[in-house]
């Protein structure tokens, strides 16, 4: 596959994830928590064996999410960058079991992202208490993210396999 094809596919997958997050997944709530499909797509691409450099795509995803999010503009980007860093570290350590890595990074990444978001909202004088935000927003979001982690990984893995030349496919 041509080098620019990977960039086009990554751009489209990030754009599609942001659009799905805005249009679909932000409306599907469990208590006050929602699944973060952008986070899941970033994690899935990051833990792929021989995966692409996801740092620029993380910046794009964080910037696009910042425009549509109710969080302050500067909140999503550092959260996604932290998740990408965690995913890259985990991918190097648990490369033999990508599904375990996907679940582990989804768990840790969701918690880190939500703790950062709650902290930013708290510092800005948000009305929700930490315990309330944790139990009504973070834990339901974590459950939804864990439920969607394996299907998102399967889709991204399939796309990654289709991008490889025929002689490299296993």
N, C-alpha and C positions, 0 to 999 in steps of 0.2 A: 504494500500500500504506500502511496506517495506520502512524503513527510507532512505536507500541508493537510492531508486528509485527517490525520490524528487531531490536529488543531481544530479543524471544522467539527469533527465529532465531539470533541471535548466542549467546544463552545456551545454546540447545540444541546448537549446533555446538561450543561450548567443552566443554560437559558430555559430549557424545558422543566428542569427541577424547580427553578425560581417561579416559573409560571404556574406549575402545579401547586407549589406551596401557597401562592397568592390566591389562586382560584378554587382549589379543592381542599387541600389538607388544612388550611387555616380555618375552614368551616366545619371540619370533622373534629369535634371536641369530646374529650372524656373529662368530665368535670370542667376545668378551665385549661387543661393541657391539650396541646396539638402535636401531631407528629411533625418532625422537622425533616422533610424529604431532601432539602438542600444539604443538610449535615450528613444524611445517609449516603447520598450520591458522592459527596466529597470523600467520605470514609471509604466507600467501596472502591473508588478509583485509586485512592492512596494505597490500599493494601494489595492491589493487583501485583502479581509477580511480573517484574520487568515493566511496571507501569510508568506512565509519563510523569514528568515534573508537574506536580499539581499546585505549586505555589502561585503562579500567575492566575490559574483558574480559581483558586481559593479567594484571591483578591477580587476577581470579577464577581464571584458568587456573593461575597460579603458586601461589595458595593451595591450590587443589584438588590440584595435583600434589605440593605439599609434604607434604600429609597421607599420600599413598600412596608417596612416594619413600623410598628407603633413604638418600638424602642428608640432611644436617641440615635442619631445618625452614626455615631462613632461606636456603638455597641456590637453590632453583628460581626464586623470585620475582625477585631481581635479575637472574638470567640471562635470563629472559623479558622483563623490562623493557628490558634492553640490546638484545635482539634486536628488540623492537618499535621502539626508537629507531633502530636501524640500518635497519630496513625503511622507516620513515617518511622518513628521509633519502634512502635509495636511490630510493624511489618518486617523490620530487620530482625526482631527477636523471635517472633512466632510465625515465621514464613512457611513452616510446614503444615500449619493448620489455619488456612485463611478464614474459615467460618468462625472459629474460635476468636481469631483476631478481630473479625467484623463485630461480633457480639461484645467483646471486651472494649474495643474502641468506641462502639456506640454507647455502652454503659458509661464509661469514663468521660467521653466527649459530651454527652448530654448533660451530665452532672456539672462538668466544668463550664460549659456554655451557659447553663441556667444559673449557676452560682455567680458568674460574671454579670449576667443580666440583672439578677436580683440585687447584687451589690450596687450596680450603676443606678438602678431605680431607687434603691434605698438612699443613696447619697444625694439624689435629686429631690428627695422628700416624698417618695411614693407613699401611698396610703396603706398598702398591703404589708402586713407583718411577715417576717421571715418564715415562721412556722406555717402560716397560712399559704404563702407562696410555695413553700416546699411541698406541702401535702395536697394542695389543690391544682398546682400548675406543674411542678417539676416531676413528681412521681407518676402522674398520669401520662405526661409527655414521654417519660422514660419507658413506660410500658408500651406505648404506641410505637416508639422508635425501635424497641427490641422486637416487636411483632413484625415490623416492616423491614428489619435489617436483612434477613435472609433473602426475601424476594428481590430487594434492591441489589444485593450482592450478586444474585443469580443473573439479573438483567445486565448489570455492568460487566460481569465476567463473560457473558455471551457476546456482548459488543466487543470486548477486548479480544476474544477468540476470533471473531469475524475480521478484526483488523489485521491479524497476523497473516503473513503469506501462507499459502497452502503447504509448503514443505516444512514449515515450523509448527504447524498445528499438531496437537497430540491426541 
